[in-house]
Amino acid sequence: MRTIQFREAVQEAMSEEMRLDDSIYLMGEEVAEYNGAYKASKGMLDEFGPERVIDTPISELGFSGIGVGSAMNGNRPIIEFMTFNFSLVGIDQIINNAAKMRQMSGGQFNIPIVFRGPTGSAGQLGATHSQAFESWFANTPGLKVIVPSNPYDAKGLLKAAIRDDDPVIFMESEQMYGDKGEVPEDEYIIEIGKADIKREGSDVTIVSFGKIIKEAYKAAEQLAEEDISCEIIDLRTVRPLDHDAILESVKKTNRLVILEESWPFGNISTEITYQVQSKAFDYLDAPIVKINTADTPAPYSPVLLKEWLPNSEDVVKAVKKVMYK
């Protein structure tokens, strides 16, 4: 397999699907003339033209609404947010229209639309540009929420999202666009709602997703030197959530640590904790530990930001806690 960047995987997924279906188009700020704010749509304007790769004004409410309306009329839009922090301006269109229209129309309208762009922190961008909203969108019936962590998963899942007849939130990371990974040249699709075991282990299960999962990999390598075997599950999709993959792993390892770049109150790890204690309580040999950001807006200071974000040392401490070491 060839090795490509995360941004190239995203571009390939969109371009391949647009070649197959003329109803698919890309719309957002700087997606056309500038080749995308993160160069994730490089070359697409030249190939597909300005009617299918559309630059917009800085008006997320406006172009999100256009996307929903056009999906109701037979198109399959891909709406790019420069960051999901900016999606808050258009969240009414996502939550109250895209997510609810199928039910409110009695099944007369499907909304085959993908909202995509980066989530979470990306360095010193300040509190209003460093927020993870996966749990916000995952809380909404009618939406599917995908958060890939590598180029292979990103391409396969984005193609699945574009083909899906329901609205999909596809969340990336500004700090992952340059990440490289092996991606097949042949077409492949990854099923939405299926987690992936990235590392087999026997002592403790670590569940994570998105860019923060890299800290779990670092921790697992360090812990292996101490003869602690970590099983790492990449959720990939947070709605629908692959409960079975998590439960089967916990039944094997009897311990669970959840790593999520999110505020600690009411997040994905909270839901996983409830599901596991509800359905696999008797298999647990220790209380579940979840690792999140500090319960404050993201700081600008690099020193404080480092303390705010979870890291591999936090994972090591959590694993040792559930191992009683």
Helices and strands as residue ranges (DSSP letters): E 2-5, H 6-20, E 24-28, H 44-48, E 53-55, H 60-72, E 76-80, G 86-90, H 91-92, I 93-98, H 101-104, E 114-118, G 127-129, H 134-138, E 144-146, H 151-163, E 168-172, E 180-183, E 196-199, E 204-208, G 210-212, H 213-224, E 230-234, E 237-239, H 243-253, E 256-259, H 268-279, G 281-283, E 289-291, H 302-308, H 312-322
